[in-house]
Structures are given as structure tokens and as C-alpha cells.
Amino acid sequence: MAEERQTNTQTALYQTLGTLTDTLYLTAQVVSRPGEKELLLSNRVPHGEETRAFFSQLYAAFTRREERSDFVDLFSAGQDFYAIFRYYEGRSLAESFRDCPGNTEKRLTILIRALFRVHTGGTDLPESVQCALLQPENILLDQEENVRLLYQFHPEFFTGNVGCSRWKETAALMEFMLRRELKNPYHKALRDIYKMCQAGLYDSLPPLIRDLEKARDSFGQSGFIPKAKAFFQENKKRLAQVSWLGIVVLFLCLVVYLITSLTGGEKAAGEPITQIGLVSYGEGQEEEGSIQLQDPTRPPEEEEVAFASLPQPEELLTSEDYIVEPGDTWDSICESYYGAAGYAPAAASYNGLDTGREPQAGTVLRLPMKDQLAQYLED
């Protein structure tokens, strides 16, 4: 009787506002606490042979990770257990990108931010929860296009007959966001990353995120001819349906653009990347013999000789991955990682960046070990 009274008291803390999913294996409801405006998401999962182990994994994960801001409560009530999370509203990726709108760089950026959010919000959770978080309908975008997660469990992952694979669902999300590019032979880098993800060759999400960032950055470095080739590859079916007059107008516009580029345009800054993960493609650009221009009106800046002997990341130094959080700066990162903000220029130089521009949230940095970096600072 005492246990039943305690259970009823716990469930009475939440008032049901609406039901999202109601099946034999799962009931997901939008709830709230009496007197509070904050909306919550309640996942009710009946106790079973598989779900008892799932409940234990959830309990262990959330008792170890107090910094999980989306988590609210976890308790058992009779023959069921409940997982309570904050409820976010917004358009899901399933709604916003059903027709694959927008350019490749924008969709790739949102995909990178979504994977980073799943990584930070789903680490150490049961694989069935990670699979649920990777569903397009559970990844939301608010008005400022911030990525939010809807911790709505999926009933098919509790039947015991289907199961799930984190990398299978990650590849499915990548295919959903980039299905147009994955069919295009020009986007070989994205196709190679997708195949590696589908085969489960990545050991975690940060390396995948880093490769996707390299592929995204390469789009801005390609020249006019590759861009024009990619444009015609993506739109050849539509162009075939355009009238001859439209084709003539398009051709004249391309001629004007080409003449303008040859007479007054600037040369492309670089070539596409040559290495993504385990896959090599294309030809790299040699940087030897490049010309450095200097503003004669500005006094020459002193070179920091201490960093000139730093080797490339793949040579001598041992480094660790660090994912930039919102609000991080070079000084705060080095203060937290090395214990001193004075390491900021060296850490930025090691990553090929400048301390004058703070790293963006979601960027994966490589930070050398403190003792090794200090050795080069003393040289």
C-alpha cells in the first residue's frame, strides 16, 4: 500500500495535456507540473524482459550525467516506468526538408549541427534512444534555427524483433538531408562519407562531423568550372524541359558571367580537399611559391618564432578532440584545457586558425597534450 501510494503521488505531479504516441510498447504524452508553464514530454514504457534492462541503462546514464539539461525525471510506477524530458516545439527536419530544399551547404550545415546535438545529448544513453534521436521527426529547428531534440522514444525499438543500429540511422538521416547530392557523381566526397557511415567505419560521431565539415568547406574553394558542372548535373532533367528561348537566355547569362570572371574576377582560393577519413580523391594544391601581400600602411607584425617549429597535426604531437561549446573562446578553452590562456595562439596555430576569430560552436578542434605543447613554447 505504501509503494502504491508513493507511485500515485509521483504520477500525480504531472498533468497530461496531449498524447503524441499511444501503443502497447510506448505512450508519449505532453505533460506539465501544476502551476508551471514549462511543457514536458513523458515516455511511459511498460516493464518487460527487454525494457527492464533499458530502464537500468537510462537510470545509470542520468545519475552519472547531471549536466543533461533536457532531462527532468525518471521513475518507476507499478508495471511501468516513466522518462520525463523538456518538450520543445518547432518544425522538424521531416517537415522542413521533405523536398530537400535549399543549397547543399545550408543543408549540410544543419546536418552537422543536428549530429553534434545528438552527440552531446545522447552519449552513454541506450542505443535505442540514440536511434530515436536520429529520426528526422525528432530533430527540431526553432525560429533562430537552433537545433533541439525531442526525446520521444520509438515503439519499434522495444519490440525485440527489429532492433536498431546507430550508424544505420545516422546514414538514413544523412541520406534524408543530402539525397539529391548522394545521387550526383560530382559529390564524390559526400558519397564516400555516406558509404563509410553506412558500413559503420567511424568509431564515434565527432570524426564523422569533422569529415562533413571538410566536405562543406571544400564547396567554397572549388572554381567556376566544377560548380557549373555540378549545376548541370543536378538540374539536367529540369533543363531538358525548358524552352529553347530559356536555354538561349541561360547561355547568354553564362557567357556574361564568364567574361566578367576572366576580366575582373578573382581566382579561386584553393582546390577541393584531398583527404576525407580513409578516402583519398582529387589532386591537392601545393602551397609552395605562394605570394604573401602586405599592407604598406600598416607596421609589420612581429613573427612568433615560438610557434614556427610546431609540426603538422599528423606528425609529432599527440592531440585530443575538443568540440567547441556555445560561448567558448580561445582563452577560455586554453584556460580550461591547459590551465593558462597563454596557450591560445599556439592552439589556434595548430588548428590552422587565428586567435582574432573565435571558433564557432560545434567545431571540432584538436588540442595537443600540454607537456608537448609547452616544450615547443620553450624552444
Secondary structure as UniProt FT lines:
FT   HELIX           2..11
FT   TURN            12..13
FT   STRAND          15..22
FT   STRAND          27..32
FT   TURN            34..35
FT   STRAND          40..46
FT   HELIX           49..64
FT   TURN            66..67
FT   TURN            69..70
FT   STRAND          71..77
FT   TURN            78..79
FT   STRAND          80..86
FT   STRAND          91..92
FT   HELIX           93..96
FT   TURN            97..99
FT   HELIX           104..122
FT   TURN            123..124
FT   HELIX           127..133
FT   HELIX           136..138
FT   STRAND          139..141
FT   TURN            143..144
FT   STRAND          147..149
FT   HELIX           155..158
FT   HELIX           166..182
FT   TURN            185..186
FT   HELIX           188..198
FT   TURN            199..200
FT   HELIX           205..219
FT   TURN            220..221
FT   HELIX           224..240
FT   HELIX           244..264
FT   STRAND          275..276
FT   TURN            277..278
FT   STRAND          279..280
FT   TURN            288..289
FT   TURN            296..297
FT   HELIX           305..307
FT   TURN            308..309
FT   TURN            313..315
FT   STRAND          319..323
FT   TURN            326..327
FT   HELIX           330..337
FT   HELIX           341..343
FT   HELIX           344..350
FT   TURN            351..352
FT   TURN            355..356
FT   TURN            361..362
FT   STRAND          364..368
FT   HELIX           370..378
//
